């Protein structure tokens, strides 16, 4: 039995939240596992030590939906997964918070900020999209030989978006020079999937893969997350 934690402030009326719970259930059988899923509010993750709330989880999902009740809690969960090699999938707002955590704790921009939290911050790594993607379904092109392309098994996919914010292109090179890799782009070459190649499974998507998952067609990224969590559970934490 795998333990999967979903970091987010659950709302029963939020389609992306209910679909997240359902998508993990869809993915369990093709991943060859059973999975116990627990939602963890961002206020329940202590920024000083995320392990207290996250200990024992085999994989983490950073849920759609922002702003979080506790930005620091969301970032602490991502930092925990990155440092401890816990398989992680961040979607929509999860993508945005992965960028922010990496900018602050790896690249060294202590003041890196998200425009939804502080639109007047001097160092905005996440800014409003020039055109909102909310409600759109668009093609994502996948880079060869990446976790995403191996999960999908094809060069492109159509995915659904719910977001109004994305990566500030002014900081794209700063992030990629520091190790974060763009592995999926839209038709204009804009980053839509990010990965950390040095990590067993650390993937962030600006779209919401769980929204298109069904019992008959579980989403491949959720299946891949559970497979990575199964490997971690079997072998124990990978060396840092």
C-alpha positions, 0 to 999 in steps of 0.5 A: 500500500503506497501512501500518496500525499496531496499538498493543497487546500482541498475544496469539494467544489473545485473540479481539479481537486476532485479529479486529483483524488479520482486520477490517483485511483485510476492510475493505481491498477496500471501502476501495479499498486494500491494507493492510500491518498491523503490531502494535507493542507498547506497550513499543516506543513511546517516551513521549518521542518516539512518532514513532520507532516510528510514523513512516511509518504511514498509520493507527493502531488502539489495540487492545483489551486492558488493562492495557498493558505500557506505559501511557505507550507507549499514551498516546504513540501516541495523542498522536502520532496526535492531534497529527500528524493520523494517522487513529486508531481506538481500541476497548475499552481503546483508548477508555479510553486515548484518554480518559486521553490527552486528559485529561492532555495537552489538558484538563490533568489530569496525574494523570488515571488509569485504575482498572485501573492505580491504583484508588486514584488521586485523579483517575480518568477511567476507572472500573469500569462499574456493570454489566460489559458483557463478553460483551454485544451492545447497541444503539448510537445514532449522532448525526447528521452525525458520522464514525460515522454517516456510516460506518454510514449508519444511525442505530443498530447492535448492537455487541459489548463486552468491557469492564469499565471506562468513562468516569467520568461525573463527567468527561464535561462536562470532556472535551466542554467541551475538544472531545471529542464523544460521537457514539454512546450506549447505550440509557441515554444513556451514551457509547459512541463519542467523536470529535474533530471537529477531526481528520480521523479520531479515533474511539474506541469502548467496544465492539469493532467488529472482533469483528463484522466478516466477509469478507462484511460488513466493519465500516464503522468499519474501512472508514472508517479505511482510507479516511481513511488512504488520503486521508492517504497521497495528500495527505500529513499534514493541517496541524496 
